Amino acid sequence: MTRKFITIAITTIFLALSSVANAQLKLHMVGFKVAYNTSGVNFNPKQEQVKTLTTKENFSIEYIYYHDLWQTMPYFGFQIGLSSQEQGYSIGDVETHLKVYEMPFVSQFHIDFWQMRLLINLGGFVGYRSEKSDGFTDTDYKTDYGFIAGAGFAFILKPFELHIEGNYQYSLSSLYDAKRNSSTVLEFAYPHQLLLSAAIYIHLNK
């Protein structure tokens, strides 16, 4: 399962980058995004009383490039950015919070109508877990990576755009060494987030 997700993310990024090289220039945008994050962790073996946490300290600076694929299909775009996220989970009454810095690489497919766009996102991210409320140990993994999928709407208010999106992120990097508690019983912990976001972008070339 992990290899499958990695293959999908790498293939998506490769196709987005390769299509840019053959594209006719359409639209460049930069913007600022804020998000409401519902985050949690999937444990394997499953742990009881694991709950999600909600956070509001989630911000991103992003660049979007919309282009015609092979100068014929005007539905393609590429998004890259830098984000700061507050993630976490709780077990019983104990909450664990993480500060994570990420760089998303996303293909943003768009269908334009009236003064709007329908958005579909698919891609991946790499990140770094910089802070942990109960402190990092030698068995914690700070490097993060995974995939992103989501959808939304854009409202075109030239030279600005307002994007409202919902995106799901799933990490393929466990929070902990699988052998931290036992050398025979492996335990994995994969973070996940549902981000509801609003972003304002400015057109750079129109």
C-alpha positions as YAML, in Angstrom:
chain: A
units: angstrom
residues:
- id: 1
  name: MET
  ca: [0.00, 0.00, 0.00]
- id: 2
  name: THR
  ca: [2.80, 2.42, 0.93]
- id: 3
  name: ARG
  ca: [4.70, 1.75, -2.29]
- id: 4
  name: LYS
  ca: [1.52, 2.27, -4.31]
- id: 5
  name: PHE
  ca: [0.88, 5.71, -2.79]
- id: 6
  name: ILE
  ca: [4.53, 6.76, -3.29]
- id: 7
  name: THR
  ca: [4.38, 5.66, -6.94]
- id: 8
  name: ILE
  ca: [1.16, 7.62, -7.53]
- id: 9
  name: ALA
  ca: [2.58, 10.79, -5.93]
- id: 10
  name: ILE
  ca: [5.88, 10.62, -7.85]
- id: 11
  name: THR
  ca: [4.09, 9.93, -11.15]
- id: 12
  name: THR
  ca: [1.73, 12.87, -10.61]
- id: 13
  name: ILE
  ca: [4.59, 15.26, -9.86]
- id: 14
  name: PHE
  ca: [6.56, 14.02, -12.88]
- id: 15
  name: LEU
  ca: [3.60, 14.47, -15.25]
- id: 16
  name: ALA
  ca: [2.95, 17.97, -13.93]
- id: 17
  name: LEU
  ca: [6.57, 19.03, -14.36]
- id: 18
  name: SER
  ca: [6.95, 17.46, -17.80]
- id: 19
  name: SER
  ca: [3.74, 19.08, -19.07]
- id: 20
  name: VAL
  ca: [4.96, 22.53, -17.97]
- id: 21
  name: ALA
  ca: [7.96, 22.14, -20.26]
- id: 22
  name: ASN
  ca: [5.65, 21.73, -23.30]
- id: 23
  name: ALA
  ca: [2.97, 24.20, -22.29]
- id: 24
  name: GLN
  ca: [1.84, 27.50, -23.66]
- id: 25
  name: LEU
  ca: [1.95, 30.23, -21.02]
- id: 26
  name: LYS
  ca: [-1.48, 30.86, -19.52]
- id: 27
  name: LEU
  ca: [-1.59, 32.21, -15.99]
- id: 28
  name: HIS
  ca: [0.78, 32.66, -13.03]
- id: 29
  name: MET
  ca: [-0.56, 33.35, -9.53]
- id: 30
  name: VAL
  ca: [0.83, 33.76, -6.02]
- id: 31
  name: GLY
  ca: [-1.27, 33.72, -2.89]
- id: 32
  name: PHE
  ca: [-1.77, 33.24, 0.83]
- id: 33
  name: LYS
  ca: [-3.84, 30.44, 2.36]
- id: 34
  name: VAL
  ca: [-5.30, 29.82, 5.83]
- id: 35
  name: ALA
  ca: [-6.80, 26.50, 6.88]
- id: 36
  name: TYR
  ca: [-8.84, 24.81, 9.58]
- id: 37
  name: ASN
  ca: [-7.18, 21.46, 10.28]
- id: 38
  name: THR
  ca: [-8.75, 18.30, 11.70]
- id: 39
  name: SER
  ca: [-5.82, 15.97, 12.29]
- id: 40
  name: GLY
  ca: [-5.24, 12.55, 13.77]
- id: 41
  name: VAL
  ca: [-3.08, 9.43, 13.60]
- id: 42
  name: ASN
  ca: [-3.82, 5.94, 12.31]
- id: 43
  name: PHE
  ca: [-2.13, 3.37, 14.56]
- id: 44
  name: ASN
  ca: [-1.37, -0.16, 13.43]
- id: 45
  name: PRO
  ca: [-2.08, -2.22, 15.51]
- id: 46
  name: LYS
  ca: [-5.12, -0.10, 16.30]
- id: 47
  name: GLN
  ca: [-5.18, 1.75, 19.62]
- id: 48
  name: GLU
  ca: [-8.34, 2.52, 21.55]
- id: 49
  name: GLN
  ca: [-9.40, 6.06, 22.53]
- id: 50
  name: VAL
  ca: [-7.40, 7.75, 19.73]
- id: 51
  name: LYS
  ca: [-9.16, 11.00, 18.76]
- id: 52
  name: THR
  ca: [-8.59, 13.83, 16.31]
- id: 53
  name: LEU
  ca: [-7.69, 17.41, 17.18]
- id: 54
  name: THR
  ca: [-8.71, 20.63, 15.43]
- id: 55
  name: THR
  ca: [-6.29, 23.53, 14.91]
- id: 56
  name: LYS
  ca: [-6.41, 26.95, 13.27]
- id: 57
  name: GLU
  ca: [-2.70, 27.81, 13.09]
- id: 58
  name: ASN
  ca: [-2.24, 26.64, 9.49]
- id: 59
  name: PHE
  ca: [-0.81, 29.00, 6.88]
- id: 60
  name: SER
  ca: [0.66, 28.68, 3.37]
- id: 61
  name: ILE
  ca: [2.31, 30.78, 0.70]
- id: 62
  name: GLU
  ca: [1.64, 29.28, -2.73]
- id: 63
  name: TYR
  ca: [2.41, 29.63, -6.42]
- id: 64
  name: ILE
  ca: [0.06, 28.31, -9.14]
- id: 65
  name: TYR
  ca: [0.73, 27.99, -12.85]
- id: 66
  name: TYR
  ca: [-2.22, 27.23, -15.16]
- id: 67
  name: HIS
  ca: [-1.30, 26.07, -18.65]
- id: 68
  name: ASP
  ca: [-2.55, 24.26, -21.74]
- id: 69
  name: LEU
  ca: [-1.30, 20.69, -21.93]
- id: 70
  name: TRP
  ca: [0.38, 20.34, -25.33]
- id: 71
  name: GLN
  ca: [-1.30, 23.68, -26.19]
- id: 72
  name: THR
  ca: [-4.67, 21.95, -26.69]
- id: 73
  name: MET
  ca: [-6.26, 21.05, -23.31]
- id: 74
  name: PRO
  ca: [-6.81, 24.06, -20.98]
- id: 75
  name: TYR
  ca: [-7.50, 22.11, -17.80]
- id: 76
  name: PHE
  ca: [-4.11, 21.71, -16.19]
- id: 77
  name: GLY
  ca: [-2.22, 23.50, -13.47]
- id: 78
  name: PHE
  ca: [0.66, 23.04, -11.08]
- id: 79
  name: GLN
  ca: [0.81, 24.23, -7.48]
- id: 80
  name: ILE
  ca: [3.79, 24.46, -5.17]
- id: 81
  name: GLY
  ca: [4.17, 26.21, -1.81]
- id: 82
  name: LEU
  ca: [5.48, 26.41, 1.72]
- id: 83
  name: SER
  ca: [3.15, 25.76, 4.65]
- id: 84
  name: SER
  ca: [3.22, 25.77, 8.43]
- id: 85
  name: GLN
  ca: [0.80, 23.34, 10.06]
- id: 86
  name: GLU
  ca: [-0.22, 22.53, 13.62]
- id: 87
  name: GLN
  ca: [-1.12, 18.85, 13.79]
- id: 88
  name: GLY
  ca: [-1.91, 16.44, 16.59]
- id: 89
  name: TYR
  ca: [-3.95, 13.70, 18.16]
- id: 90
  name: SER
  ca: [-5.16, 12.61, 21.59]
- id: 91
  name: ILE
  ca: [-5.23, 9.33, 23.45]
- id: 92
  name: GLY
  ca: [-7.58, 9.51, 26.40]
- id: 93
  name: ASP
  ca: [-6.93, 12.87, 28.09]
- id: 94
  name: VAL
  ca: [-3.38, 13.22, 26.73]
- id: 95
  name: GLU
  ca: [-2.94, 15.49, 23.71]
- id: 96
  name: THR
  ca: [0.11, 15.54, 21.46]
- id: 97
  name: HIS
  ca: [0.71, 18.57, 19.23]
- id: 98
  name: LEU
  ca: [3.16, 18.85, 16.34]
- id: 99
  name: LYS
  ca: [4.47, 21.80, 14.35]
- id: 100
  name: VAL
  ca: [5.18, 20.69, 10.79]
- id: 101
  name: TYR
  ca: [6.65, 22.63, 7.85]
- id: 102
  name: GLU
  ca: [5.67, 21.27, 4.44]
- id: 103
  name: MET
  ca: [6.23, 21.78, 0.73]
- id: 104
  name: PRO
  ca: [3.30, 20.51, -1.39]
- id: 105
  name: PHE
  ca: [3.63, 19.51, -5.06]
- id: 106
  name: VAL
  ca: [0.12, 19.34, -6.51]
- id: 107
  name: SER
  ca: [-1.45, 18.99, -9.95]
- id: 108
  name: GLN
  ca: [-4.49, 21.27, -9.87]
- id: 109
  name: PHE
  ca: [-6.95, 20.38, -12.62]
- id: 110
  name: HIS
  ca: [-9.52, 23.12, -13.28]
- id: 111
  name: ILE
  ca: [-12.73, 23.46, -15.27]
- id: 112
  name: ASP
  ca: [-13.65, 27.10, -15.88]
- id: 113
  name: PHE
  ca: [-17.22, 28.36, -16.13]
- id: 114
  name: TRP
  ca: [-18.75, 31.82, -15.73]
- id: 115
  name: GLN
  ca: [-16.41, 33.60, -13.30]
- id: 116
  name: MET
  ca: [-15.54, 30.40, -11.42]
- id: 117
  name: ARG
  ca: [-13.34, 27.31, -11.58]
- id: 118
  name: LEU
  ca: [-13.98, 23.78, -10.35]
- id: 119
  name: LEU
  ca: [-10.72, 22.54, -8.80]
- id: 120
  name: ILE
  ca: [-9.43, 18.98, -8.39]
- id: 121
  name: ASN
  ca: [-6.13, 18.43, -6.58]
- id: 122
  name: LEU
  ca: [-3.82, 15.43, -6.65]
- id: 123
  name: GLY
  ca: [-0.20, 15.28, -5.57]
- id: 124
  name: GLY
  ca: [2.21, 14.85, -2.72]
- id: 125
  name: PHE
  ca: [4.21, 16.68, -0.08]
- id: 126
  name: VAL
  ca: [7.47, 16.57, 1.85]
- id: 127
  name: GLY
  ca: [7.81, 18.02, 5.31]
- id: 128
  name: TYR
  ca: [9.76, 18.40, 8.53]
- id: 129
  name: ARG
  ca: [8.35, 17.90, 12.04]
- id: 130
  name: SER
  ca: [10.03, 20.73, 13.93]
- id: 131
  name: GLU
  ca: [8.28, 20.72, 17.31]
- id: 132
  name: LYS
  ca: [6.45, 18.19, 19.50]
- id: 133
  name: SER
  ca: [4.56, 19.11, 22.64]
- id: 134
  name: ASP
  ca: [5.97, 16.21, 24.67]
- id: 135
  name: GLY
  ca: [9.42, 16.46, 23.08]
- id: 136
  name: PHE
  ca: [11.15, 14.33, 20.46]
- id: 137
  name: THR
  ca: [12.92, 11.10, 21.38]
- id: 138
  name: ASP
  ca: [15.53, 9.04, 19.54]
- id: 139
  name: THR
  ca: [12.77, 6.82, 18.14]
- id: 140
  name: ASP
  ca: [10.76, 9.72, 16.62]
- id: 141
  name: TYR
  ca: [10.93, 10.45, 12.91]
- id: 142
  name: LYS
  ca: [11.08, 14.14, 11.93]
- id: 143
  name: THR
  ca: [11.04, 13.69, 8.15]
- id: 144
  name: ASP
  ca: [7.52, 13.63, 6.70]
- id: 145
  name: TYR
  ca: [6.10, 12.84, 3.26]
- id: 146
  name: GLY
  ca: [2.82, 11.65, 1.79]
- id: 147
  name: PHE
  ca: [0.01, 12.38, -0.65]
- id: 148
  name: ILE
  ca: [-2.66, 15.07, -1.06]
- id: 149
  name: ALA
  ca: [-6.08, 14.82, -2.70]
- id: 150
  name: GLY
  ca: [-8.97, 17.26, -2.68]
- id: 151
  name: ALA
  ca: [-11.35, 19.59, -4.50]
- id: 152
  name: GLY
  ca: [-12.79, 23.06, -4.33]
- id: 153
  name: PHE
  ca: [-14.04, 26.16, -6.12]
- id: 154
  name: ALA
  ca: [-12.32, 29.34, -7.28]
- id: 155
  name: PHE
  ca: [-14.06, 32.68, -7.68]
- id: 156
  name: ILE
  ca: [-12.36, 34.82, -10.34]
- id: 157
  name: LEU
  ca: [-12.25, 38.51, -9.37]
- id: 158
  name: LYS
  ca: [-9.55, 39.76, -11.74]
- id: 159
  name: PRO
  ca: [-6.77, 40.40, -10.92]
- id: 160
  name: PHE
  ca: [-7.55, 38.30, -7.83]
- id: 161
  name: GLU
  ca: [-8.98, 34.86, -7.16]
- id: 162
  name: LEU
  ca: [-10.60, 33.43, -4.03]
- id: 163
  name: HIS
  ca: [-10.14, 29.67, -3.59]
- id: 164
  name: ILE
  ca: [-12.23, 27.57, -1.18]
- id: 165
  name: GLU
  ca: [-10.94, 24.00, -0.88]
- id: 166
  name: GLY
  ca: [-11.06, 20.79, 1.09]
- id: 167
  name: ASN
  ca: [-7.91, 18.66, 0.97]
- id: 168
  name: TYR
  ca: [-7.00, 15.37, 2.61]
- id: 169
  name: GLN
  ca: [-3.38, 14.60, 3.50]
- id: 170
  name: TYR
  ca: [-2.06, 11.22, 4.51]
- id: 171
  name: SER
  ca: [1.50, 10.76, 5.73]
- id: 172
  name: LEU
  ca: [3.51, 7.75, 4.61]
- id: 173
  name: SER
  ca: [6.17, 8.44, 7.25]
- id: 174
  name: SER
  ca: [5.40, 6.93, 10.65]
- id: 175
  name: LEU
  ca: [5.77, 9.19, 13.67]
- id: 176
  name: TYR
  ca: [7.83, 6.57, 15.48]
- id: 177
  name: ASP
  ca: [10.25, 3.75, 14.94]
- id: 178
  name: ALA
  ca: [8.09, 0.65, 14.55]
- id: 179
  name: LYS
  ca: [10.32, -1.22, 17.03]
- id: 180
  name: ARG
  ca: [10.32, 1.43, 19.75]
- id: 181
  name: ASN
  ca: [8.23, -0.72, 22.15]
- id: 182
  name: SER
  ca: [9.02, -4.22, 20.94]
- id: 183
  name: SER
  ca: [11.43, -5.87, 18.50]
- id: 184
  name: THR
  ca: [8.81, -8.50, 17.63]
- id: 185
  name: VAL
  ca: [5.52, -6.56, 17.57]
- id: 186
  name: LEU
  ca: [5.79, -3.64, 15.12]
- id: 187
  name: GLU
  ca: [3.75, -0.49, 15.74]
- id: 188
  name: PHE
  ca: [3.15, 2.15, 13.06]
- id: 189
  name: ALA
  ca: [1.61, 5.61, 13.45]
- id: 190
  name: TYR
  ca: [0.62, 7.53, 10.30]
- id: 191
  name: PRO
  ca: [-0.67, 11.12, 10.65]
- id: 192
  name: HIS
  ca: [-3.54, 12.40, 8.52]
- id: 193
  name: GLN
  ca: [-5.24, 15.76, 8.11]
- id: 194
  name: LEU
  ca: [-8.43, 17.17, 6.63]
- id: 195
  name: LEU
  ca: [-7.83, 20.83, 5.77]
- id: 196
  name: LEU
  ca: [-10.66, 23.24, 4.95]
- id: 197
  name: SER
  ca: [-9.01, 26.31, 3.50]
- id: 198
  name: ALA
  ca: [-9.53, 29.76, 2.01]
- id: 199
  name: ALA
  ca: [-6.88, 31.47, -0.12]
- id: 200
  name: ILE
  ca: [-6.50, 34.74, -1.99]
- id: 201
  name: TYR
  ca: [-4.33, 34.79, -5.12]
- id: 202
  name: ILE
  ca: [-3.17, 37.63, -7.36]
- id: 203
  name: HIS
  ca: [-2.67, 37.21, -11.12]
- id: 204
  name: LEU
  ca: [0.90, 38.01, -12.10]
- id: 205
  name: ASN
  ca: [0.51, 38.21, -15.86]
- id: 206
  name: LYS
  ca: [-3.12, 39.26, -16.43]
...
